[in-house]
Structure formats: structure tokens, C-alpha cells
Amino acid sequence: MGKQVTEMLKGTLEGIVLAILSGRPAYGYEITAWLREQGFSDIAEGTVYALLVRIEQRGLVDVEKVPSEKGPPRKVYSLNAQGREYLEEFWRTWSFLAERLEQLREGGKHT
């Protein structure tokens, strides 16, 4: 199941990260650590950082540089209004897909 989960995550990781940020601001390592704690152990830290750069460029998050005890300042990401709208659309799409997949699993019955 590992490879299948990895492939499915590629299409949903952005929404997952935005959902994490809807709860509270976080920096890249915190997001990666939380994902690993939730069982997504194959996610590379670089994957999360690349995704954070993309969602920042698209204007879905606000970024604040916060001093770090070790090394350079950390970029702390928080979901902004545009990101919240995008996340709402993600959840609508997720619900639509989940319902259709459940119908297929049940043998194509329509509810």
C-alpha cells in the first residue's frame, strides 16, 4: 500500500497542508513532523518545503520570519483569506470524490 498512498498524496498534500495551517500557523519542520506522526512517514521534508514555496507564491498563505535559537530565522506560515477559500473548495472537491468512490466500492449503487 505504500506506493499507492504516496501517489494519492501527491494530489492531496496541498489541501492537507492548508488544513493543518487552518488550525494554527506553523513552520515547515512542524508540518512535516505532524504528517509523520499521523502515519505519513514517507513524506520527505523537501517535499513539504517545495509545496510551501508554491502556496506562498500563489498567495494562499502569509509568511512571517521568526527568530530561531539555532540558525537563520524560521518562516512561519499562516492561512490567509484566499487560502481559506481555496481550502473550502478543496473540501468540497474531496467530498464529491469520496462520495463517488464510496458508490463505486458499493458496486455502483446510486444514493
Helices and strands as residue ranges (DSSP letters): H 2-23, E 26-27, H 28-37, H 45-57, E 61-66, E 74-79, H 81-105
